Amino acid sequence: MQRTSLSGLVYTVHLTLPVLTHVYNLFLGGTCIEDIGHLQYSEPIRRLLGTQQIPGLTTAGDFLRRFEVSHIDRLDRVGDAIWQDVWKHSYGLAAPGMLSSLSNK
């Protein structure tokens, strides 16, 4: 898998947590940032993901507000690469396309 850097952004929270929050939201069917609230308060989801806490909507929103379009495009490419790897590992084929997109293309 090709690695993509999201460097160049300044964060007050460790980068992994907000990124994973958005990835969890997309891969679990979330269609908007508000859907993170469902993940945050769902004990079964937290157990499934192996975490005690999922960052809240404010943290997720603050994280995204620091992004420029180029950062969102890079994050989309990272998500697409992960989706491709999961699909290939599961089915031995190239995935039909990206599951979702953070940008409004």
Buried (B, 14 or more C-beta within 10 A) or exposed (E): EEEBEBEEEEEEEEEEBBBBBBBBBBBBEBEEBEBBBBBBEBEEBBEEBEBEEBBBBEBBEBBBEBBEEEBBBBBBEBBBBBBBEEBEEEEEEEBEEBBBBBEEE
